[in-house]
């Protein structure tokens, strides 16, 4: 069940990122993540998708925190956050980032967020973080 929960959470965080206004990724420099490269790829594929993306240095190499308008929308970490408003993805940050970049590009290439029915699995349903966390623990 963990792989299903991971996949659905990955789709959901990607959709939320592409609908965001002011993104901030809190990432340890050791992870060698190039935010600007991802932002450029998105702009090249979909010039109408405008993301204001910044990167803040973290001292924790075991997590990535994703914020929109200074509110945490996602945490990639082995440690579960207390708030159910935050999408928790239980994976290593390095592995997550590889999947995240591929999924973001796939969504943008399909026309998301301006298309109907191209948001991937779960896009037509209301996100249930409590259920996803239950599946993640299985």
N, C-alpha and C positions, 0 to 999 in steps of 0.2 A: 504493500500500500504506500510505502514511502515514495516510490518512484512516481506514482500517480499524483500524490500530494505535491511533490516537488514540481512536476510538470505543470499542474494547474496553477500553482503559486507563481511560477515563472511567467506564464502567460499573463496572469493578473498584474504582476508588478510591471511588466513591460507595457501593458495597456495604460496603466496609471502614469507611468513615466512619460509616455507619448502624449498624454492629455494634461500634463503639468505645465505650470507657468515659469516657476523659478526653482530649478533643481539644484541640489547640492549633494554631492557624494562625499561621504567621510570615509577615506580610505588610507591605509598605511602605504607609504611610498614603496615598501618592499614588494608589494603586489604588482608593481609595474603595469598599472592600468592607465591607458591613454584616453582620457575623457574627451579631449579635443578631437582626436581622430574619430571617435564614435559620433560626435556632434557633426563633424564635417561629412561623414558618410550619410547621416540622416538628412542633412541639408542638400546634399547632392541628389539624393533619391526623391526627396519631397521638399522643395523650396518653401512650400507654404507651412510646413511644420517648423515653427520657430521655438527653439528651446533656449532658455537662458540657463546655462549649465556652469557650475563651479565645482571645484574640488577642494576639500579641506583635508589637511593632513591629520591622520590619526596615529596614535601610538599602539593601537591594537591590531595586529596583523591577522587576527582570527575573526574579523567581522568587517562588513561593509554596512554603512547606514545610508539610506536614501531619504532625502528630505525634499518636500515641495513647500515653498513659501514658509520655510523654517519649521514645518511640522514633519515629524518622522512618518514616512509612509511605508517603509520597508527596512527590515534588518536581516542580513544574511549572517548567520551565526549558529553555533551549536547551542548557545544559551537562549532560551525562550524569553521574549519580552513579556511584561505583565499586561500590557494594553492590547485589547483585541482589535483596535483600530489600525494596528501595525501589521503588515503582512510579514510573517516570519518564515524564512526559508532556511531550513536546516541543511546547510551544505558548506563545504569549504569555499571561502571567498574566491579563490583562484579558479576553481571549477565552475562556480556560479558565473563568473564574469565571462568566460568563454561562451557558455550557453546563453547568457543575457545578450551579448552583442549579436549573436546569430539570430536570436528570436526577435530582437528589436528591428534588425534589418529586414527580416522576413515580413514583419507587420507593416513596416513603412513601404516596402516594395509592393505589398498587396493593396496599399492605399489607406491604411489605417492612420488616423482615426476618422477620416472623412468618408469611409465606405460602409456599406451595410453587409453584415455577415462575413466580414473578413478578419474579425478579431481573434480567431482561433477558438479552441475549446473553452467553454464556459463563458464566452463573451456575452451571450444572451441571457445569462442568469445573474442573480444577485450574489456577490461574493460572500461566502460564509467562512470567516477566519476561524471560528471555533471548530467547525467540522474539519477544516484543513489541518489544524493542529492535532486533532484527534487522529486523523489519518497519518500524519507525520510520525506519530509515536508508535504506530503499529509495526 
